[in-house]
Amino acid sequence: MSDIEEKNKSKITRKQYIQFAFVMIVMLSLFILFVYYMSNNRQKEIQEINIDYSFTKGVITRISLYKGHHIFVKFKIGNSIIGGSDGMQKPTNKKVGDSIWIKYSNDNPKSFITELNNGY
């Protein structure tokens, strides 16, 4: 092959740029829709909790500061032990094994927020 043919072969065409831009726009749009959906879903869950709630104490099982601040807890409602995670927007000096206040929905105890959440 000559040098001219190699240059033409490796050159990205305008059509390829447009296709790449289209794919990137679609991927970005899907990501934004996912974040929007998750945010709305969590806001609805917090509203549900605030309508009819109770308080209990739970135990911190894990604290994650990597890629967002999350606190993992376990607590007992009746004969059931419920575990899960919640966002942690407030700074804390609590450690794994410490107790923490939890506000949970009476209709669905798996929906809860901890005292370290701004929605508490």
Secondary structure, 3 states (H helix, E strand, C coil): CCHHHHHHHHCCCHHHHHHHHHHHHHHHHHHHHHHHHHHHHHHHHHHHHHHCEEEEEEEEEEEECCCCCEEEEEEEECCEEEEEEEECCCCCCCCCCCEEEEEEECCCCCCEEECCCCCC
